[in-house]
């Protein structure tokens, strides 16, 4: 499989040190997600894809 990837234009193999230096973020902050008192997911719209709230939630 490695040889198939090398056939793609502008593909380079990164060393482990180079991989450690790559920094990035998907732009999704799950710390903003929460549950409302009714048990629904609150905050940004993408939170419903990542967390599930219990049906009974004590406030």
CHARMM-style PDB file with segment names, atoms N, HN, CA, C and O in Angstrom:
ATOM      1  N   UNK     1       0.835  -1.194   0.000  1.00  0.00      PROA
ATOM      2  CA  UNK     1       0.000   0.000   0.000  1.00  0.00      PROA
ATOM      3  C   UNK     1       0.875   1.251   0.000  1.00  0.00      PROA
ATOM      4  O   UNK     1       0.525   2.257  -0.617  1.00  0.00      PROA
ATOM      5  N   UNK     2       1.994   1.188   0.680  1.00  0.00      PROA
ATOM      6  HN  UNK     2       2.278   0.371   1.182  1.00  0.00      PROA
ATOM      7  CA  UNK     2       2.889   2.335   0.739  1.00  0.00      PROA
ATOM      8  C   UNK     2       3.362   2.729  -0.661  1.00  0.00      PROA
ATOM      9  O   UNK     2       3.482   3.917  -0.962  1.00  0.00      PROA
ATOM     10  N   UNK     3       3.629   1.750  -1.507  1.00  0.00      PROA
ATOM     11  HN  UNK     3       3.532   0.785  -1.262  1.00  0.00      PROA
ATOM     12  CA  UNK     3       4.090   2.063  -2.856  1.00  0.00      PROA
ATOM     13  C   UNK     3       2.986   2.720  -3.674  1.00  0.00      PROA
ATOM     14  O   UNK     3       3.277   3.547  -4.538  1.00  0.00      PROA
ATOM     15  N   UNK     4       1.714   2.369  -3.420  1.00  0.00      PROA
ATOM     16  HN  UNK     4       1.478   1.697  -2.718  1.00  0.00      PROA
ATOM     17  CA  UNK     4       0.610   3.019  -4.136  1.00  0.00      PROA
ATOM     18  C   UNK     4       0.510   4.491  -3.765  1.00  0.00      PROA
ATOM     19  O   UNK     4       0.231   5.327  -4.625  1.00  0.00      PROA
ATOM     20  N   UNK     5       0.733   4.818  -2.499  1.00  0.00      PROA
ATOM     21  HN  UNK     5       0.960   4.139  -1.801  1.00  0.00      PROA
ATOM     22  CA  UNK     5       0.675   6.219  -2.068  1.00  0.00      PROA
ATOM     23  C   UNK     5       1.806   7.036  -2.669  1.00  0.00      PROA
ATOM     24  O   UNK     5       1.632   8.223  -2.946  1.00  0.00      PROA
ATOM     25  N   UNK     6       2.945   6.426  -2.870  1.00  0.00      PROA
ATOM     26  HN  UNK     6       3.086   5.462  -2.645  1.00  0.00      PROA
ATOM     27  CA  UNK     6       4.079   7.155  -3.417  1.00  0.00      PROA
ATOM     28  C   UNK     6       3.898   7.497  -4.887  1.00  0.00      PROA
ATOM     29  O   UNK     6       4.622   8.342  -5.414  1.00  0.00      PROA
ATOM     30  N   UNK     7       2.954   6.864  -5.556  1.00  0.00      PROA
ATOM     31  HN  UNK     7       2.365   6.178  -5.128  1.00  0.00      PROA
ATOM     32  CA  UNK     7       2.694   7.146  -6.965  1.00  0.00      PROA
ATOM     33  C   UNK     7       1.857   8.406  -7.150  1.00  0.00      PROA
ATOM     34  O   UNK     7       1.756   8.909  -8.269  1.00  0.00      PROA
ATOM     35  N   UNK     8       1.251   8.932  -6.076  1.00  0.00      PROA
ATOM     36  HN  UNK     8       1.334   8.524  -5.167  1.00  0.00      PROA
ATOM     37  CA  UNK     8       0.440  10.146  -6.151  1.00  0.00      PROA
ATOM     38  C   UNK     8       1.362  11.356  -6.199  1.00  0.00      PROA
ATOM     39  O   UNK     8       2.347  11.423  -5.463  1.00  0.00      PROA
ATOM     40  N   UNK     9       1.040  12.315  -7.068  1.00  0.00      PROA
ATOM     41  HN  UNK     9       0.240  12.260  -7.666  1.00  0.00      PROA
ATOM     42  CA  UNK     9       1.859  13.523  -7.189  1.00  0.00      PROA
ATOM     43  C   UNK     9       1.907  14.293  -5.879  1.00  0.00      PROA
ATOM     44  O   UNK     9       0.906  14.373  -5.167  1.00  0.00      PROA
ATOM     45  N   UNK    10       3.037  14.846  -5.564  1.00  0.00      PROA
ATOM     46  HN  UNK    10       3.850  14.782  -6.142  1.00  0.00      PROA
ATOM     47  CA  UNK    10       3.295  15.713  -4.400  1.00  0.00      PROA
ATOM     48  C   UNK    10       3.049  15.022  -3.062  1.00  0.00      PROA
ATOM     49  O   UNK    10       2.689  15.692  -2.094  1.00  0.00      PROA
ATOM     50  N   UNK    11       3.227  13.734  -2.976  1.00  0.00      PROA
ATOM     51  HN  UNK    11       3.520  13.189  -3.762  1.00  0.00      PROA
ATOM     52  CA  UNK    11       3.124  13.003  -1.710  1.00  0.00      PROA
ATOM     53  C   UNK    11       4.521  12.828  -1.153  1.00  0.00      PROA
ATOM     54  O   UNK    11       5.440  12.427  -1.868  1.00  0.00      PROA
ATOM     55  N   UNK    12       4.679  13.130   0.124  1.00  0.00      PROA
ATOM     56  HN  UNK    12       3.934  13.456   0.705  1.00  0.00      PROA
ATOM     57  CA  UNK    12       5.978  12.967   0.781  1.00  0.00      PROA
ATOM     58  C   UNK    12       5.802  12.144   2.051  1.00  0.00      PROA
ATOM     59  O   UNK    12       4.773  12.223   2.721  1.00  0.00      PROA
ATOM     60  N   UNK    13       6.806  11.367   2.363  1.00  0.00      PROA
ATOM     61  HN  UNK    13       7.642  11.303   1.818  1.00  0.00      PROA
ATOM     62  CA  UNK    13       6.784  10.591   3.604  1.00  0.00      PROA
ATOM     63  C   UNK    13       7.392  11.453   4.699  1.00  0.00      PROA
ATOM     64  O   UNK    13       8.514  11.939   4.560  1.00  0.00      PROA
ATOM     65  N   UNK    14       6.654  11.644   5.789  1.00  0.00      PROA
ATOM     66  HN  UNK    14       5.742  11.249   5.902  1.00  0.00      PROA
ATOM     67  CA  UNK    14       7.127  12.462   6.899  1.00  0.00      PROA
ATOM     68  C   UNK    14       7.807  11.592   7.936  1.00  0.00      PROA
ATOM     69  O   UNK    14       7.365  10.479   8.222  1.00  0.00      PROA
ATOM     70  N   UNK    15       8.879  12.110   8.490  1.00  0.00      PROA
ATOM     71  HN  UNK    15       9.237  13.014   8.258  1.00  0.00      PROA
ATOM     72  CA  UNK    15       9.551  11.406   9.578  1.00  0.00      PROA
ATOM     73  C   UNK    15       8.712  11.542  10.845  1.00  0.00      PROA
ATOM     74  O   UNK    15       7.798  12.363  10.905  1.00  0.00      PROA
ATOM     75  N   UNK    16       9.024  10.740  11.846  1.00  0.00      PROA
ATOM     76  HN  UNK    16       9.767  10.072  11.797  1.00  0.00      PROA
ATOM     77  CA  UNK    16       8.275  10.829  13.101  1.00  0.00      PROA
ATOM     78  C   UNK    16       8.444  12.206  13.735  1.00  0.00      PROA
ATOM     79  O   UNK    16       7.506  12.736  14.331  1.00  0.00      PROA
ATOM     80  N   UNK    17       9.617  12.774  13.612  1.00  0.00      PROA
ATOM     81  HN  UNK    17      10.379  12.343  13.128  1.00  0.00      PROA
ATOM     82  CA  UNK    17       9.853  14.110  14.168  1.00  0.00      PROA
ATOM     83  C   UNK    17       8.993  15.156  13.448  1.00  0.00      PROA
ATOM     84  O   UNK    17       8.437  16.046  14.092  1.00  0.00      PROA
ATOM     85  N   UNK    18       8.882  15.057  12.148  1.00  0.00      PROA
ATOM     86  HN  UNK    18       9.333  14.334  11.625  1.00  0.00      PROA
ATOM     87  CA  UNK    18       8.047  15.986  11.387  1.00  0.00      PROA
ATOM     88  C   UNK    18       6.583  15.836  11.764  1.00  0.00      PROA
ATOM     89  O   UNK    18       5.858  16.827  11.848  1.00  0.00      PROA
ATOM     90  N   UNK    19       6.142  14.602  11.991  1.00  0.00      PROA
ATOM     91  HN  UNK    19       6.730  13.797  11.922  1.00  0.00      PROA
ATOM     92  CA  UNK    19       4.762  14.367  12.374  1.00  0.00      PROA
ATOM     93  C   UNK    19       4.462  14.972  13.738  1.00  0.00      PROA
ATOM     94  O   UNK    19       3.361  15.477  13.956  1.00  0.00      PROA
ATOM     95  N   UNK    20       5.413  14.932  14.652  1.00  0.00      PROA
ATOM     96  HN  UNK    20       6.307  14.521  14.475  1.00  0.00      PROA
ATOM     97  CA  UNK    20       5.211  15.522  15.984  1.00  0.00      PROA
ATOM     98  C   UNK    20       5.075  17.037  15.922  1.00  0.00      PROA
ATOM     99  O   UNK    20       4.424  17.639  16.776  1.00  0.00      PROA
ATOM    100  N   UNK    21       5.682  17.648  14.925  1.00  0.00      PROA
ATOM    101  HN  UNK    21       6.210  17.159  14.231  1.00  0.00      PROA
ATOM    102  CA  UNK    21       5.664  19.102  14.827  1.00  0.00      PROA
ATOM    103  C   UNK    21       4.374  19.630  14.205  1.00  0.00      PROA
ATOM    104  O   UNK    21       4.107  20.829  14.287  1.00  0.00      PROA
ATOM    105  N   UNK    22       3.577  18.777  13.592  1.00  0.00      PROA
ATOM    106  HN  UNK    22       3.794  17.803  13.525  1.00  0.00      PROA
ATOM    107  CA  UNK    22       2.330  19.212  12.960  1.00  0.00      PROA
ATOM    108  C   UNK    22       1.311  19.536  14.044  1.00  0.00      PROA
ATOM    109  O   UNK    22       1.026  18.713  14.914  1.00  0.00      PROA
ATOM    110  N   UNK    23       0.783  20.712  13.980  1.00  0.00      PROA
ATOM    111  HN  UNK    23       1.015  21.381  13.273  1.00  0.00      PROA
ATOM    112  CA  UNK    23      -0.234  21.125  14.943  1.00  0.00      PROA
ATOM    113  C   UNK    23      -1.455  21.563  14.169  1.00  0.00      PROA
ATOM    114  O   UNK    23      -1.346  22.209  13.127  1.00  0.00      PROA
ATOM    115  N   UNK    24      -2.586  21.219  14.672  1.00  0.00      PROA
ATOM    116  HN  UNK    24      -2.674  20.694  15.518  1.00  0.00      PROA
ATOM    117  CA  UNK    24      -3.812  21.609  13.997  1.00  0.00      PROA
ATOM    118  C   UNK    24      -5.007  21.246  14.840  1.00  0.00      PROA
ATOM    119  O   UNK    24      -4.878  20.616  15.890  1.00  0.00      PROA
ATOM    120  N   UNK    25      -6.162  21.645  14.377  1.00  0.00      PROA
ATOM    121  HN  UNK    25      -6.266  22.157  13.524  1.00  0.00      PROA
ATOM    122  CA  UNK    25      -7.390  21.400  15.116  1.00  0.00      PROA
ATOM    123  C   UNK    25      -8.533  21.306  14.127  1.00  0.00      PROA
ATOM    124  O   UNK    25      -8.559  22.008  13.116  1.00  0.00      PROA
ATOM    125  N   UNK    26      -9.465  20.443  14.427  1.00  0.00      PROA
ATOM    126  HN  UNK    26      -9.444  19.873  15.248  1.00  0.00      PROA
ATOM    127  CA  UNK    26     -10.606  20.262  13.532  1.00  0.00      PROA
ATOM    128  C   UNK    26     -11.586  21.425  13.613  1.00  0.00      PROA
ATOM    129  O   UNK    26     -12.462  21.545  12.757  1.00  0.00      PROA
ATOM    130  N   UNK    27     -11.460  22.282  14.615  1.00  0.00      PROA
ATOM    131  HN  UNK    27     -10.748  22.185  15.311  1.00  0.00      PROA
ATOM    132  CA  UNK    27     -12.360  23.411  14.751  1.00  0.00      PROA
ATOM    133  C   UNK    27     -13.625  23.073  15.510  1.00  0.00      PROA
ATOM    134  O   UNK    27     -14.586  23.842  15.494  1.00  0.00      PROA
ATOM    135  N   UNK    28     -13.634  21.935  16.173  1.00  0.00      PROA
ATOM    136  HN  UNK    28     -12.853  21.310  16.186  1.00  0.00      PROA
ATOM    137  CA  UNK    28     -14.798  21.522  16.956  1.00  0.00      PROA
ATOM    138  C   UNK    28     -14.407  21.555  18.423  1.00  0.00      PROA
ATOM    139  O   UNK    28     -13.492  20.847  18.843  1.00  0.00      PROA
ATOM    140  N   UNK    29     -15.095  22.370  19.198  1.00  0.00      PROA
ATOM    141  HN  UNK    29     -15.838  22.946  18.857  1.00  0.00      PROA
ATOM    142  CA  UNK    29     -14.809  22.488  20.622  1.00  0.00      PROA
ATOM    143  C   UNK    29     -15.930  21.800  21.395  1.00  0.00      PROA
ATOM    144  O   UNK    29     -17.007  22.370  21.569  1.00  0.00      PROA
ATOM    145  N   UNK    30     -15.679  20.578  21.860  1.00  0.00      PROA
ATOM    146  HN  UNK    30     -14.804  20.115  21.719  1.00  0.00      PROA
ATOM    147  CA  UNK    30     -16.695  19.816  22.571  1.00  0.00      PROA
ATOM    148  C   UNK    30     -16.932  20.343  23.980  1.00  0.00      PROA
ATOM    149  O   UNK    30     -17.901  19.946  24.628  1.00  0.00      PROA
ATOM    150  N   UNK    31     -16.071  21.222  24.466  1.00  0.00      PROA
ATOM    151  HN  UNK    31     -15.284  21.545  23.940  1.00  0.00      PROA
ATOM    152  CA  UNK    31     -16.290  21.790  25.797  1.00  0.00      PROA
ATOM    153  C   UNK    31     -17.495  22.734  25.800  1.00  0.00      PROA
ATOM    154  O   UNK    31     -18.010  23.068  26.867  1.00  0.00      PROA
ATOM    155  N   UNK    32     -17.948  23.164  24.628  1.00  0.00      PROA
ATOM    156  HN  UNK    32     -17.530  22.893  23.761  1.00  0.00      PROA
ATOM    157  CA  UNK    32     -19.119  24.032  24.535  1.00  0.00      PROA
ATOM    158  C   UNK    32     -20.425  23.253  24.603  1.00  0.00      PROA
ATOM    159  O   UNK    32     -21.491  23.843  24.781  1.00  0.00      PROA
ATOM    160  N   UNK    33     -20.350  21.933  24.464  1.00  0.00      PROA
ATOM    161  HN  UNK    33     -19.484  21.454  24.320  1.00  0.00      PROA
ATOM    162  CA  UNK    33     -21.546  21.090  24.451  1.00  0.00      PROA
ATOM    163  C   UNK    33     -22.025  20.824  25.879  1.00  0.00      PROA
ATOM    164  O   UNK    33     -21.230  20.756  26.816  1.00  0.00      PROA
ATOM    165  N   UNK    34     -23.313  20.678  26.016  1.00  0.00      PROA
ATOM    166  HN  UNK    34     -23.959  20.734  25.254  1.00  0.00      PROA
ATOM    167  CA  UNK    34     -23.881  20.399  27.324  1.00  0.00      PROA
ATOM    168  C   UNK    34     -25.283  19.849  27.193  1.00  0.00      PROA
ATOM    169  O   UNK    34     -25.797  19.661  26.090  1.00  0.00      PROA
ATOM    170  N   UNK    35     -25.894  19.596  28.337  1.00  0.00      PROA
ATOM    171  HN  UNK    35     -25.477  19.750  29.233  1.00  0.00      PROA
ATOM    172  CA  UNK    35     -27.261  19.069  28.376  1.00  0.00      PROA
ATOM    173  C   UNK    35     -28.161  20.073  29.079  1.00  0.00      PROA
ATOM    174  O   UNK    35     -27.770  20.676  30.078  1.00  0.00      PROA
ATOM    175  N   UNK    36     -29.362  20.249  28.557  1.00  0.00      PROA
ATOM    176  HN  UNK    36     -29.680  19.758  27.745  1.00  0.00      PROA
ATOM    177  CA  UNK    36     -30.329  21.132  29.199  1.00  0.00      PROA
ATOM    178  C   UNK    36     -31.063  20.363  30.295  1.00  0.00      PROA
ATOM    179  O   UNK    36     -30.915  19.146  30.407  1.00  0.00      PROA
ATOM    180  N   UNK    37     -31.844  21.060  31.091  1.00  0.00      PROA
ATOM    181  HN  UNK    37     -31.964  22.049  31.001  1.00  0.00      PROA
ATOM    182  CA  UNK    37     -32.585  20.419  32.183  1.00  0.00      PROA
ATOM    183  C   UNK    37     -33.606  19.402  31.671  1.00  0.00      PROA
ATOM    184  O   UNK    37     -33.949  18.453  32.376  1.00  0.00      PROA
ATOM    185  N   UNK    38     -34.085  19.602  30.456  1.00  0.00      PROA
ATOM    186  HN  UNK    38     -33.806  20.373  29.883  1.00  0.00      PROA
ATOM    187  CA  UNK    38     -35.057  18.663  29.891  1.00  0.00      PROA
ATOM    188  C   UNK    38     -34.397  17.430  29.279  1.00  0.00      PROA
ATOM    189  O   UNK    38     -35.088  16.510  28.843  1.00  0.00      PROA
ATOM    190  N   UNK    39     -33.066  17.407  29.244  1.00  0.00      PROA
ATOM    191  HN  UNK    39     -32.504  18.155  29.598  1.00  0.00      PROA
ATOM    192  CA  UNK    39     -32.343  16.262  28.695  1.00  0.00      PROA
ATOM    193  C   UNK    39     -31.937  16.427  27.250  1.00  0.00      PROA
ATOM    194  O   UNK    39     -31.434  15.484  26.639  1.00  0.00      PROA
ATOM    195  N   UNK    40     -32.143  17.605  26.688  1.00  0.00      PROA
ATOM    196  HN  UNK    40     -32.551  18.371  27.184  1.00  0.00      PROA
ATOM    197  CA  UNK    40     -31.745  17.855  25.301  1.00  0.00      PROA
ATOM    198  C   UNK    40     -30.320  18.374  25.221  1.00  0.00      PROA
ATOM    199  O   UNK    40     -29.805  18.950  26.180  1.00  0.00      PROA
ATOM    200  N   UNK    41     -29.689  18.170  24.081  1.00  0.00      PROA
ATOM    201  HN  UNK    41     -30.107  17.702  23.302  1.00  0.00      PROA
ATOM    202  CA  UNK    41     -28.333  18.666  23.859  1.00  0.00      PROA
ATOM    203  C   UNK    41     -28.399  20.166  23.630  1.00  0.00      PROA
ATOM    204  O   UNK    41     -29.199  20.644  22.825  1.00  0.00      PROA
ATOM    205  N   UNK    42     -27.558  20.906  24.337  1.00  0.00      PROA
ATOM    206  HN  UNK    42     -26.908  20.518  24.990  1.00  0.00      PROA
ATOM    207  CA  UNK    42     -27.549  22.362  24.192  1.00  0.00      PROA
ATOM    208  C   UNK    42     -26.240  22.815  23.554  1.00  0.00      PROA
ATOM    209  O   UNK    42     -25.303  22.027  23.416  1.00  0.00      PROA
ATOM    210  N   UNK    43     -26.181  24.058  23.177  1.00  0.00      PROA
ATOM    211  HN  UNK    43     -26.942  24.698  23.290  1.00  0.00      PROA
ATOM    212  CA  UNK    43     -25.020  24.727  22.584  1.00  0.00      PROA
ATOM    213  C   UNK    43     -24.968  24.542  21.080  1.00  0.00      PROA
ATOM    214  O   UNK    43     -26.019  24.376  20.461  1.00  0.00      PROA
ATOM    215  N   UNK    44     -23.771  24.563  20.451  1.00  0.00      PROA
ATOM    216  HN  UNK    44     -22.917  24.697  20.954  1.00  0.00      PROA
ATOM    217  CA  UNK    44     -23.693  24.547  18.984  1.00  0.00      PROA
ATOM    218  C   UNK    44     -24.381  23.338  18.350  1.00  0.00      PROA
ATOM    219  O   UNK    44     -24.538  22.297  18.988  1.00  0.00      PROA
ATOM    220  N   UNK    45     -24.782  23.484  17.108  1.00  0.00      PROA
ATOM    221  HN  UNK    45     -24.655  24.329  16.590  1.00  0.00      PROA
ATOM    222  CA  UNK    45     -25.556  22.439  16.422  1.00  0.00      PROA
ATOM    223  C   UNK    45     -24.783  21.142  16.230  1.00  0.00      PROA
ATOM    224  O   UNK    45     -25.395  20.076  16.159  1.00  0.00      PROA
ATOM    225  N   UNK    46     -23.462  21.200  16.146  1.00  0.00      PROA
ATOM    226  HN  UNK    46     -22.965  22.066  16.204  1.00  0.00      PROA
ATOM    227  CA  UNK    46     -22.684  19.983  15.941  1.00  0.00      PROA
ATOM    228  C   UNK    46     -22.625  19.104  17.194  1.00  0.00      PROA
ATOM    229  O   UNK    46     -22.212  17.948  17.101  1.00  0.00      PROA
ATOM    230  N   UNK    47     -23.020  19.611  18.346  1.00  0.00      PROA
ATOM    231  HN  UNK    47     -23.356  20.550  18.421  1.00  0.00      PROA
ATOM    232  CA  UNK    47     -22.941  18.837  19.593  1.00  0.00      PROA
ATOM    233  C   UNK    47     -23.813  17.585  19.555  1.00  0.00      PROA
ATOM    234  O   UNK    47     -23.456  16.566  20.147  1.00  0.00      PROA
ATOM    235  N   UNK    48     -24.940  17.649  18.873  1.00  0.00      PROA
ATOM    236  HN  UNK    48     -25.230  18.476  18.393  1.00  0.00      PROA
ATOM    237  CA  UNK    48     -25.831  16.501  18.787  1.00  0.00      PROA
ATOM    238  C   UNK    48     -25.206  15.309  18.084  1.00  0.00      PROA
ATOM    239  O   UNK    48     -25.668  14.181  18.251  1.00  0.00      PROA
ATOM    240  N   UNK    49     -24.171  15.541  17.309  1.00  0.00      PROA
ATOM    241  HN  UNK    49     -23.796  16.458  17.174  1.00  0.00      PROA
ATOM    242  CA  UNK    49     -23.480  14.452  16.616  1.00  0.00      PROA
ATOM    243  C   UNK    49     -22.479  13.751  17.522  1.00  0.00      PROA
ATOM    244  O   UNK    49     -22.087  12.618  17.243  1.00  0.00      PROA
ATOM    245  N   UNK    50     -22.057  14.405  18.607  1.00  0.00      PROA
ATOM    246  HN  UNK    50     -22.375  15.325  18.834  1.00  0.00      PROA
ATOM    247  CA  UNK    50     -20.974  13.874  19.416  1.00  0.00      PROA
ATOM    248  C   UNK    50     -21.370  13.460  20.833  1.00  0.00      PROA
ATOM    249  O   UNK    50     -20.703  12.615  21.431  1.00  0.00      PROA
ATOM    250  N   UNK    51     -22.435  14.033  21.377  1.00  0.00      PROA
ATOM    251  HN  UNK    51     -22.977  14.719  20.891  1.00  0.00      PROA
ATOM    252  CA  UNK    51     -22.839  13.667  22.730  1.00  0.00      PROA
ATOM    253  C   UNK    51     -24.315  13.294  22.753  1.00  0.00      PROA
ATOM    254  O   UNK    51     -25.095  13.715  21.899  1.00  0.00      PROA
ATOM    255  N   UNK    52     -24.674  12.503  23.739  1.00  0.00      PROA
ATOM    256  HN  UNK    52     -24.040  12.161  24.433  1.00  0.00      PROA
ATOM    257  CA  UNK    52     -26.063  12.122  23.971  1.00  0.00      PROA
ATOM    258  C   UNK    52     -26.363  12.435  25.426  1.00  0.00      PROA
ATOM    259  O   UNK    52     -25.593  12.067  26.313  1.00  0.00      PROA
ATOM    260  N   UNK    53     -27.469  13.105  25.674  1.00  0.00      PROA
ATOM    261  HN  UNK    53     -28.094  13.404  24.953  1.00  0.00      PROA
ATOM    262  CA  UNK    53     -27.856  13.453  27.038  1.00  0.00      PROA
ATOM    263  C   UNK    53     -28.843  12.426  27.583  1.00  0.00      PROA
ATOM    264  O   UNK    53     -29.657  11.880  26.838  1.00  0.00      PROA
ATOM    265  N   UNK    54     -28.767  12.167  28.876  1.00  0.00      PROA
ATOM    266  HN  UNK    54     -28.106  12.610  29.481  1.00  0.00      PROA
ATOM    267  CA  UNK    54     -29.735  11.248  29.477  1.00  0.00      PROA
ATOM    268  C   UNK    54     -31.144  11.846  29.445  1.00  0.00      PROA
ATOM    269  O   UNK    54     -31.302  13.067  29.467  1.00  0.00      PROA
ATOM    270  N   UNK    55     -32.138  11.011  29.395  1.00  0.00      PROA
ATOM    271  HN  UNK    55     -32.010  10.019  29.378  1.00  0.00      PROA
ATOM    272  CA  UNK    55     -33.523  11.489  29.343  1.00  0.00      PROA
ATOM    273  C   UNK    55     -33.886  12.263  30.603  1.00  0.00      PROA
ATOM    274  O   UNK    55     -34.627  13.243  30.535  1.00  0.00      PROA
ATOM    275  N   UNK    56     -33.377  11.838  31.740  1.00  0.00      PROA
ATOM    276  HN  UNK    56     -32.775  11.042  31.796  1.00  0.00      PROA
ATOM    277  CA  UNK    56     -33.643  12.529  33.013  1.00  0.00      PROA
ATOM    278  C   UNK    56     -32.344  13.173  33.454  1.00  0.00      PROA
ATOM    279  O   UNK    56     -31.359  12.484  33.719  1.00  0.00      PROA
ATOM    280  N   UNK    57     -32.342  14.488  33.531  1.00  0.00      PROA
ATOM    281  HN  UNK    57     -33.142  15.048  33.316  1.00  0.00      PROA
ATOM    282  CA  UNK    57     -31.132  15.219  33.875  1.00  0.00      PROA
ATOM    283  C   UNK    57     -31.469  16.164  35.012  1.00  0.00      PROA
ATOM    284  O   UNK    57     -32.362  16.999  34.874  1.00  0.00      PROA
ATOM    285  N   UNK    58     -30.782  16.050  36.117  1.00  0.00      PROA
ATOM    286  HN  UNK    58     -30.057  15.372  36.229  1.00  0.00      PROA
ATOM    287  CA  UNK    58     -31.063  16.904  37.291  1.00  0.00      PROA
ATOM    288  C   UNK    58     -30.293  18.204  37.177  1.00  0.00      PROA
ATOM    289  O   UNK    58     -29.084  18.193  36.946  1.00  0.00      PROA
ATOM    290  N   UNK    59     -30.970  19.309  37.335  1.00  0.00      PROA
ATOM    291  HN  UNK    59     -31.952  19.318  37.523  1.00  0.00      PROA
ATOM    292  CA  UNK    59     -30.323  20.628  37.275  1.00  0.00      PROA
ATOM    293  C   UNK    59     -30.041  21.157  38.660  1.00  0.00      PROA
ATOM    294  OT1 UNK    59     -29.501  22.253  38.803  1.00  0.00      PROA
TER     295      UNK     59
END
